[in-house]
Amino acid sequence: MIKVYTTPTCPWCHVLMDWLDKQGVEYQEIDAREMPDISSVPVTEINGERIVGFDRPALKAAIANLGSDSKKAA
């Protein structure tokens, strides 16, 4: 499962989630205000690896390593 830590006022969080939606990737949105170890957003957690910010190359590589299980059915 991919987790995306966000806050309601973070514009990059919404850009990231829109991008994930367009990629057909399922994720769970988590309010980062409830997570004391998250100090900046967005943070995407994939297989235990945390990617800070909207780092497309890192996100694409991490998603590719997941295989087809997290892709939405077209």
C-alpha positions in Angstrom: 0.0 0.0 0.0 1.2 3.5 -0.9 0.7 6.1 1.8 0.7 9.8 1.1 1.1 12.1 4.1 -0.6 15.5 3.4 -2.1 18.6 5.0 -5.2 20.3 3.8 -3.4 23.5 2.9 -0.4 22.0 1.0 -0.7 22.7 -2.7 2.0 20.2 -3.6 0.1 17.5 -1.8 -2.8 18.0 -4.1 -0.6 18.1 -7.2 1.0 14.8 -6.1 -2.3 13.1 -5.5 -3.7 14.3 -8.8 -0.6 12.9 -10.5 -1.0 9.6 -8.8 -4.6 9.5 -9.8 -3.6 10.1 -13.5 -1.0 7.3 -13.2 -3.7 5.0 -12.0 -2.0 4.4 -8.7 -4.0 3.6 -5.6 -2.9 5.2 -2.3 -4.1 6.0 1.2 -4.1 9.7 2.2 -3.0 10.3 5.8 -3.2 13.6 7.6 0.4 14.5 8.4 -0.7 16.7 11.3 -1.3 13.4 13.2 2.2 12.1 12.6 4.8 13.7 14.8 7.7 12.3 12.8 6.6 14.0 9.6 7.8 17.6 9.5 7.3 18.5 5.8 4.8 17.4 3.2 4.0 15.8 0.9 5.7 12.5 2.0 5.0 9.3 0.0 5.7 6.0 1.7 6.2 3.0 -0.7 7.4 -0.3 0.7 8.8 1.4 3.8 10.7 4.0 1.7 9.8 7.6 2.3 10.0 10.1 -0.6 9.8 13.7 0.5 8.2 16.2 -1.9 6.9 15.6 -5.4 10.0 13.8 -6.8 8.6 12.3 -9.9 11.7 10.2 -10.9 11.9 8.7 -7.3 8.1 8.1 -7.3 8.1 6.4 -10.7 11.0 4.1 -9.7 9.4 3.1 -6.4 6.1 2.5 -8.0 7.7 0.4 -10.8 9.3 -1.8 -8.1 5.8 -2.5 -6.6 4.7 -4.4 -9.7 1.2 -4.3 -11.0 -0.6 -4.9 -7.7 -1.0 -1.2 -6.9 -2.2 -0.2 -10.4 -5.9 0.4 -10.8 -7.8 -1.7 -13.2 -8.3 0.2 -16.4 
